[in-house]
């Protein structure tokens, strides 16, 4: 089964969270930069030839 991974960073108040269409989500962060890094790491993990 091939699941598409589209990652976004959502902001709620002073927190942001990386979320993916596959159901994955990172912990809420105060650092938007850290949320973007969480998203990029998840995306890279599920991109062919990224290893």
mmCIF file of the N, C-alpha and C atoms, coordinates in Angstrom:
data_MODEL
# 
_entry.id   MODEL 
# 
loop_
_atom_site.group_PDB 
_atom_site.id 
_atom_site.type_symbol 
_atom_site.label_atom_id 
_atom_site.label_alt_id 
_atom_site.label_comp_id 
_atom_site.label_asym_id 
_atom_site.label_entity_id 
_atom_site.label_seq_id 
_atom_site.pdbx_PDB_ins_code 
_atom_site.Cartn_x 
_atom_site.Cartn_y 
_atom_site.Cartn_z 
_atom_site.occupancy 
_atom_site.B_iso_or_equiv 
_atom_site.pdbx_formal_charge 
_atom_site.auth_seq_id 
_atom_site.auth_comp_id 
_atom_site.auth_asym_id 
_atom_site.auth_atom_id 
_atom_site.pdbx_PDB_model_num 
ATOM 1   N N  . UNK A 1 1  ? 0.851  -1.189 0.000  1.00 0.00 ? 1  UNK A N  1 
ATOM 2   C CA . UNK A 1 1  ? 0.000  0.000  0.000  1.00 0.00 ? 1  UNK A CA 1 
ATOM 3   C C  . UNK A 1 1  ? 0.889  1.242  0.000  1.00 0.00 ? 1  UNK A C  1 
ATOM 4   N N  . UNK A 1 2  ? 0.674  2.112  -0.942 1.00 0.00 ? 2  UNK A N  1 
ATOM 5   C CA . UNK A 1 2  ? 1.469  3.329  -1.079 1.00 0.00 ? 2  UNK A CA 1 
ATOM 6   C C  . UNK A 1 2  ? 0.652  4.520  -0.587 1.00 0.00 ? 2  UNK A C  1 
ATOM 7   N N  . UNK A 1 3  ? 1.065  5.085  0.517  1.00 0.00 ? 3  UNK A N  1 
ATOM 8   C CA . UNK A 1 3  ? 0.360  6.219  1.119  1.00 0.00 ? 3  UNK A CA 1 
ATOM 9   C C  . UNK A 1 3  ? 1.093  7.497  0.733  1.00 0.00 ? 3  UNK A C  1 
ATOM 10  N N  . UNK A 1 4  ? 0.330  8.477  0.272  1.00 0.00 ? 4  UNK A N  1 
ATOM 11  C CA . UNK A 1 4  ? 0.926  9.769  -0.064 1.00 0.00 ? 4  UNK A CA 1 
ATOM 12  C C  . UNK A 1 4  ? 1.189  10.554 1.215  1.00 0.00 ? 4  UNK A C  1 
ATOM 13  N N  . UNK A 1 5  ? 2.332  11.194 1.268  1.00 0.00 ? 5  UNK A N  1 
ATOM 14  C CA . UNK A 1 5  ? 2.710  11.968 2.445  1.00 0.00 ? 5  UNK A CA 1 
ATOM 15  C C  . UNK A 1 5  ? 2.791  13.444 2.075  1.00 0.00 ? 5  UNK A C  1 
ATOM 16  N N  . UNK A 1 6  ? 1.785  14.198 2.497  1.00 0.00 ? 6  UNK A N  1 
ATOM 17  C CA . UNK A 1 6  ? 1.790  15.656 2.337  1.00 0.00 ? 6  UNK A CA 1 
ATOM 18  C C  . UNK A 1 6  ? 1.799  16.251 3.732  1.00 0.00 ? 6  UNK A C  1 
ATOM 19  N N  . UNK A 1 7  ? 2.877  16.928 4.037  1.00 0.00 ? 7  UNK A N  1 
ATOM 20  C CA . UNK A 1 7  ? 3.074  17.446 5.385  1.00 0.00 ? 7  UNK A CA 1 
ATOM 21  C C  . UNK A 1 7  ? 2.810  18.952 5.415  1.00 0.00 ? 7  UNK A C  1 
ATOM 22  N N  . UNK A 1 8  ? 2.106  19.386 6.450  1.00 0.00 ? 8  UNK A N  1 
ATOM 23  C CA . UNK A 1 8  ? 1.851  20.806 6.663  1.00 0.00 ? 8  UNK A CA 1 
ATOM 24  C C  . UNK A 1 8  ? 2.215  21.154 8.105  1.00 0.00 ? 8  UNK A C  1 
ATOM 25  N N  . UNK A 1 9  ? 2.385  22.430 8.352  1.00 0.00 ? 9  UNK A N  1 
ATOM 26  C CA . UNK A 1 9  ? 2.609  22.912 9.713  1.00 0.00 ? 9  UNK A CA 1 
ATOM 27  C C  . UNK A 1 9  ? 1.428  23.801 10.062 1.00 0.00 ? 9  UNK A C  1 
ATOM 28  N N  . UNK A 1 10 ? 0.713  23.413 11.112 1.00 0.00 ? 10 UNK A N  1 
ATOM 29  C CA . UNK A 1 10 ? -0.462 24.158 11.561 1.00 0.00 ? 10 UNK A CA 1 
ATOM 30  C C  . UNK A 1 10 ? -0.100 24.972 12.793 1.00 0.00 ? 10 UNK A C  1 
ATOM 31  N N  . UNK A 1 11 ? -0.646 26.167 12.875 1.00 0.00 ? 11 UNK A N  1 
ATOM 32  C CA . UNK A 1 11 ? -0.392 27.029 14.033 1.00 0.00 ? 11 UNK A CA 1 
ATOM 33  C C  . UNK A 1 11 ? -1.677 27.219 14.830 1.00 0.00 ? 11 UNK A C  1 
ATOM 34  N N  . UNK A 1 12 ? -1.536 27.099 16.140 1.00 0.00 ? 12 UNK A N  1 
ATOM 35  C CA . UNK A 1 12 ? -2.652 27.363 17.059 1.00 0.00 ? 12 UNK A CA 1 
ATOM 36  C C  . UNK A 1 12 ? -2.099 28.156 18.220 1.00 0.00 ? 12 UNK A C  1 
ATOM 37  N N  . UNK A 1 13 ? -2.433 29.403 18.258 1.00 0.00 ? 13 UNK A N  1 
ATOM 38  C CA . UNK A 1 13 ? -1.903 30.267 19.311 1.00 0.00 ? 13 UNK A CA 1 
ATOM 39  C C  . UNK A 1 13 ? -0.396 30.354 19.205 1.00 0.00 ? 13 UNK A C  1 
ATOM 40  N N  . UNK A 1 14 ? 0.293  30.100 20.300 1.00 0.00 ? 14 UNK A N  1 
ATOM 41  C CA . UNK A 1 14 ? 1.750  30.198 20.286 1.00 0.00 ? 14 UNK A CA 1 
ATOM 42  C C  . UNK A 1 14 ? 2.414  28.856 19.970 1.00 0.00 ? 14 UNK A C  1 
ATOM 43  N N  . UNK A 1 15 ? 1.625  27.851 19.566 1.00 0.00 ? 15 UNK A N  1 
ATOM 44  C CA . UNK A 1 15 ? 2.165  26.534 19.246 1.00 0.00 ? 15 UNK A CA 1 
ATOM 45  C C  . UNK A 1 15 ? 1.981  26.209 17.774 1.00 0.00 ? 15 UNK A C  1 
ATOM 46  N N  . UNK A 1 16 ? 2.858  25.357 17.257 1.00 0.00 ? 16 UNK A N  1 
ATOM 47  C CA . UNK A 1 16 ? 2.715  24.844 15.900 1.00 0.00 ? 16 UNK A CA 1 
ATOM 48  C C  . UNK A 1 16 ? 2.946  23.342 15.929 1.00 0.00 ? 16 UNK A C  1 
ATOM 49  N N  . UNK A 1 17 ? 2.314  22.646 14.983 1.00 0.00 ? 17 UNK A N  1 
ATOM 50  C CA . UNK A 1 17 ? 2.405  21.193 14.908 1.00 0.00 ? 17 UNK A CA 1 
ATOM 51  C C  . UNK A 1 17 ? 2.538  20.772 13.454 1.00 0.00 ? 17 UNK A C  1 
ATOM 52  N N  . UNK A 1 18 ? 3.477  19.877 13.181 1.00 0.00 ? 18 UNK A N  1 
ATOM 53  C CA . UNK A 1 18 ? 3.604  19.294 11.847 1.00 0.00 ? 18 UNK A CA 1 
ATOM 54  C C  . UNK A 1 18 ? 2.623  18.131 11.762 1.00 0.00 ? 18 UNK A C  1 
ATOM 55  N N  . UNK A 1 19 ? 1.862  18.068 10.662 1.00 0.00 ? 19 UNK A N  1 
ATOM 56  C CA . UNK A 1 19 ? 0.891  16.993 10.445 1.00 0.00 ? 19 UNK A CA 1 
ATOM 57  C C  . UNK A 1 19 ? 1.017  16.491 9.013  1.00 0.00 ? 19 UNK A C  1 
ATOM 58  N N  . UNK A 1 20 ? 0.719  15.205 8.837  1.00 0.00 ? 20 UNK A N  1 
ATOM 59  C CA . UNK A 1 20 ? 0.813  14.577 7.517  1.00 0.00 ? 20 UNK A CA 1 
ATOM 60  C C  . UNK A 1 20 ? -0.521 13.951 7.149  1.00 0.00 ? 20 UNK A C  1 
ATOM 61  N N  . UNK A 1 21 ? -0.771 13.841 5.852  1.00 0.00 ? 21 UNK A N  1 
ATOM 62  C CA . UNK A 1 21 ? -2.008 13.220 5.379  1.00 0.00 ? 21 UNK A CA 1 
ATOM 63  C C  . UNK A 1 21 ? -2.076 11.736 5.718  1.00 0.00 ? 21 UNK A C  1 
ATOM 64  N N  . UNK A 1 22 ? -0.947 11.114 6.096  1.00 0.00 ? 22 UNK A N  1 
ATOM 65  C CA . UNK A 1 22 ? -0.945 9.691  6.468  1.00 0.00 ? 22 UNK A CA 1 
ATOM 66  C C  . UNK A 1 22 ? -1.440 9.475  7.894  1.00 0.00 ? 22 UNK A C  1 
ATOM 67  N N  . UNK A 1 23 ? -1.642 10.554 8.660  1.00 0.00 ? 23 UNK A N  1 
ATOM 68  C CA . UNK A 1 23 ? -2.105 10.444 10.034 1.00 0.00 ? 23 UNK A CA 1 
ATOM 69  C C  . UNK A 1 23 ? -1.035 10.764 11.065 1.00 0.00 ? 23 UNK A C  1 
ATOM 70  N N  . UNK A 1 24 ? 0.216  10.832 10.632 1.00 0.00 ? 24 UNK A N  1 
ATOM 71  C CA . UNK A 1 24 ? 1.318  11.153 11.534 1.00 0.00 ? 24 UNK A CA 1 
ATOM 72  C C  . UNK A 1 24 ? 1.218  12.609 11.981 1.00 0.00 ? 24 UNK A C  1 
ATOM 73  N N  . UNK A 1 25 ? 1.658  12.882 13.205 1.00 0.00 ? 25 UNK A N  1 
ATOM 74  C CA . UNK A 1 25 ? 1.802  14.268 13.655 1.00 0.00 ? 25 UNK A CA 1 
ATOM 75  C C  . UNK A 1 25 ? 2.920  14.330 14.678 1.00 0.00 ? 25 UNK A C  1 
ATOM 76  N N  . UNK A 1 26 ? 3.586  15.444 14.709 1.00 0.00 ? 26 UNK A N  1 
ATOM 77  C CA . UNK A 1 26 ? 4.666  15.690 15.657 1.00 0.00 ? 26 UNK A CA 1 
ATOM 78  C C  . UNK A 1 26 ? 4.074  16.354 16.897 1.00 0.00 ? 26 UNK A C  1 
ATOM 79  N N  . UNK A 1 27 ? 4.836  16.410 17.969 1.00 0.00 ? 27 UNK A N  1 
ATOM 80  C CA . UNK A 1 27 ? 4.345  17.118 19.157 1.00 0.00 ? 27 UNK A CA 1 
ATOM 81  C C  . UNK A 1 27 ? 4.217  18.624 18.888 1.00 0.00 ? 27 UNK A C  1 
ATOM 82  N N  . UNK A 1 28 ? 3.340  19.260 19.633 1.00 0.00 ? 28 UNK A N  1 
ATOM 83  C CA . UNK A 1 28 ? 3.192  20.711 19.521 1.00 0.00 ? 28 UNK A CA 1 
ATOM 84  C C  . UNK A 1 28 ? 4.480  21.380 19.989 1.00 0.00 ? 28 UNK A C  1 
ATOM 85  N N  . UNK A 1 29 ? 4.897  22.393 19.246 1.00 0.00 ? 29 UNK A N  1 
ATOM 86  C CA . UNK A 1 29 ? 6.150  23.090 19.546 1.00 0.00 ? 29 UNK A CA 1 
ATOM 87  C C  . UNK A 1 29 ? 5.899  24.585 19.654 1.00 0.00 ? 29 UNK A C  1 
ATOM 88  N N  . UNK A 1 30 ? 6.659  25.245 20.498 1.00 0.00 ? 30 UNK A N  1 
ATOM 89  C CA . UNK A 1 30 ? 6.631  26.710 20.519 1.00 0.00 ? 30 UNK A CA 1 
ATOM 90  C C  . UNK A 1 30 ? 7.487  27.264 19.388 1.00 0.00 ? 30 UNK A C  1 
ATOM 91  N N  . UNK A 1 31 ? 8.467  26.480 18.957 1.00 0.00 ? 31 UNK A N  1 
ATOM 92  C CA . UNK A 1 31 ? 9.368  26.896 17.879 1.00 0.00 ? 31 UNK A CA 1 
ATOM 93  C C  . UNK A 1 31 ? 8.795  26.462 16.522 1.00 0.00 ? 31 UNK A C  1 
ATOM 94  N N  . UNK A 1 32 ? 8.411  27.430 15.710 1.00 0.00 ? 32 UNK A N  1 
ATOM 95  C CA . UNK A 1 32 ? 7.914  27.102 14.377 1.00 0.00 ? 32 UNK A CA 1 
ATOM 96  C C  . UNK A 1 32 ? 9.009  26.459 13.538 1.00 0.00 ? 32 UNK A C  1 
ATOM 97  N N  . UNK A 1 33 ? 10.259 26.882 13.756 1.00 0.00 ? 33 UNK A N  1 
ATOM 98  C CA . UNK A 1 33 ? 11.378 26.296 13.033 1.00 0.00 ? 33 UNK A CA 1 
ATOM 99  C C  . UNK A 1 33 ? 11.505 24.809 13.351 1.00 0.00 ? 33 UNK A C  1 
ATOM 100 N N  . UNK A 1 34 ? 11.333 24.429 14.600 1.00 0.00 ? 34 UNK A N  1 
ATOM 101 C CA . UNK A 1 34 ? 11.404 23.017 14.987 1.00 0.00 ? 34 UNK A CA 1 
ATOM 102 C C  . UNK A 1 34 ? 10.260 22.236 14.346 1.00 0.00 ? 34 UNK A C  1 
ATOM 103 N N  . UNK A 1 35 ? 9.084  22.811 14.270 1.00 0.00 ? 35 UNK A N  1 
ATOM 104 C CA . UNK A 1 35 ? 7.960  22.144 13.606 1.00 0.00 ? 35 UNK A CA 1 
ATOM 105 C C  . UNK A 1 35 ? 8.256  21.929 12.127 1.00 0.00 ? 35 UNK A C  1 
ATOM 106 N N  . UNK A 1 36 ? 8.867  22.926 11.490 1.00 0.00 ? 36 UNK A N  1 
ATOM 107 C CA . UNK A 1 36 ? 9.238  22.776 10.079 1.00 0.00 ? 36 UNK A CA 1 
ATOM 108 C C  . UNK A 1 36 ? 10.291 21.682 9.905  1.00 0.00 ? 36 UNK A C  1 
ATOM 109 N N  . UNK A 1 37 ? 11.236 21.579 10.858 1.00 0.00 ? 37 UNK A N  1 
ATOM 110 C CA . UNK A 1 37 ? 12.243 20.508 10.792 1.00 0.00 ? 37 UNK A CA 1 
ATOM 111 C C  . UNK A 1 37 ? 11.599 19.142 11.015 1.00 0.00 ? 37 UNK A C  1 
ATOM 112 N N  . UNK A 1 38 ? 10.625 19.049 11.927 1.00 0.00 ? 38 UNK A N  1 
ATOM 113 C CA . UNK A 1 38 ? 9.887  17.797 12.125 1.00 0.00 ? 38 UNK A CA 1 
ATOM 114 C C  . UNK A 1 38 ? 9.212  17.381 10.821 1.00 0.00 ? 38 UNK A C  1 
ATOM 115 N N  . UNK A 1 39 ? 8.564  18.344 10.168 1.00 0.00 ? 39 UNK A N  1 
ATOM 116 C CA . UNK A 1 39 ? 7.866  18.064 8.908  1.00 0.00 ? 39 UNK A CA 1 
ATOM 117 C C  . UNK A 1 39 ? 8.843  17.611 7.828  1.00 0.00 ? 39 UNK A C  1 
ATOM 118 N N  . UNK A 1 40 ? 9.960  18.305 7.709  1.00 0.00 ? 40 UNK A N  1 
ATOM 119 C CA . UNK A 1 40 ? 10.954 17.955 6.688  1.00 0.00 ? 40 UNK A CA 1 
ATOM 120 C C  . UNK A 1 40 ? 11.538 16.567 6.943  1.00 0.00 ? 40 UNK A C  1 
ATOM 121 N N  . UNK A 1 41 ? 11.771 16.226 8.199  1.00 0.00 ? 41 UNK A N  1 
ATOM 122 C CA . UNK A 1 41 ? 12.318 14.909 8.531  1.00 0.00 ? 41 UNK A CA 1 
ATOM 123 C C  . UNK A 1 41 ? 11.323 13.804 8.182  1.00 0.00 ? 41 UNK A C  1 
ATOM 124 N N  . UNK A 1 42 ? 10.053 14.016 8.474  1.00 0.00 ? 42 UNK A N  1 
ATOM 125 C CA . UNK A 1 42 ? 9.033  13.014 8.138  1.00 0.00 ? 42 UNK A CA 1 
ATOM 126 C C  . UNK A 1 42 ? 8.935  12.868 6.625  1.00 0.00 ? 42 UNK A C  1 
ATOM 127 N N  . UNK A 1 43 ? 8.918  13.981 5.922  1.00 0.00 ? 43 UNK A N  1 
ATOM 128 C CA . UNK A 1 43 ? 8.815  13.950 4.460  1.00 0.00 ? 43 UNK A CA 1 
ATOM 129 C C  . UNK A 1 43 ? 10.015 13.218 3.862  1.00 0.00 ? 43 UNK A C  1 
ATOM 130 N N  . UNK A 1 44 ? 11.203 13.507 4.343  1.00 0.00 ? 44 UNK A N  1 
ATOM 131 C CA . UNK A 1 44 ? 12.414 12.864 3.827  1.00 0.00 ? 44 UNK A CA 1 
ATOM 132 C C  . UNK A 1 44 ? 12.402 11.363 4.099  1.00 0.00 ? 44 UNK A C  1 
ATOM 133 N N  . UNK A 1 45 ? 11.877 10.985 5.242  1.00 0.00 ? 45 UNK A N  1 
ATOM 134 C CA . UNK A 1 45 ? 11.817 9.571  5.614  1.00 0.00 ? 45 UNK A CA 1 
ATOM 135 C C  . UNK A 1 45 ? 10.940 8.769  4.662  1.00 0.00 ? 45 UNK A C  1 
ATOM 136 N N  . UNK A 1 46 ? 9.967  9.428  4.064  1.00 0.00 ? 46 UNK A N  1 
ATOM 137 C CA . UNK A 1 46 ? 9.004  8.747  3.196  1.00 0.00 ? 46 UNK A CA 1 
ATOM 138 C C  . UNK A 1 46 ? 9.119  9.145  1.729  1.00 0.00 ? 46 UNK A C  1 
ATOM 139 N N  . UNK A 1 47 ? 10.243 9.729  1.352  1.00 0.00 ? 47 UNK A N  1 
ATOM 140 C CA . UNK A 1 47 ? 10.497 10.078 -0.036 1.00 0.00 ? 47 UNK A CA 1 
ATOM 141 C C  . UNK A 1 47 ? 11.427 9.029  -0.636 1.00 0.00 ? 47 UNK A C  1 
ATOM 142 N N  . UNK A 1 48 ? 11.041 8.423  -1.759 1.00 0.00 ? 48 UNK A N  1 
ATOM 143 C CA . UNK A 1 48 ? 11.933 7.424  -2.373 1.00 0.00 ? 48 UNK A CA 1 
ATOM 144 C C  . UNK A 1 48 ? 13.316 8.000  -2.658 1.00 0.00 ? 48 UNK A C  1 
ATOM 145 N N  . UNK A 1 49 ? 14.320 7.180  -2.476 1.00 0.00 ? 49 UNK A N  1 
ATOM 146 C CA . UNK A 1 49 ? 15.723 7.549  -2.720 1.00 0.00 ? 49 UNK A CA 1 
ATOM 147 C C  . UNK A 1 49 ? 16.237 8.621  -1.788 1.00 0.00 ? 49 UNK A C  1 
ATOM 148 N N  . UNK A 1 50 ? 15.577 8.832  -0.658 1.00 0.00 ? 50 UNK A N  1 
ATOM 149 C CA . UNK A 1 50 ? 16.028 9.834  0.292  1.00 0.00 ? 50 UNK A CA 1 
ATOM 150 C C  . UNK A 1 50 ? 17.042 9.253  1.248  1.00 0.00 ? 50 UNK A C  1 
ATOM 151 N N  . UNK A 1 51 ? 17.216 7.953  1.235  1.00 0.00 ? 51 UNK A N  1 
ATOM 152 C CA . UNK A 1 51 ? 18.116 7.300  2.202  1.00 0.00 ? 51 UNK A CA 1 
ATOM 153 C C  . UNK A 1 51 ? 19.505 7.235  1.661  1.00 0.00 ? 51 UNK A C  1 
# 
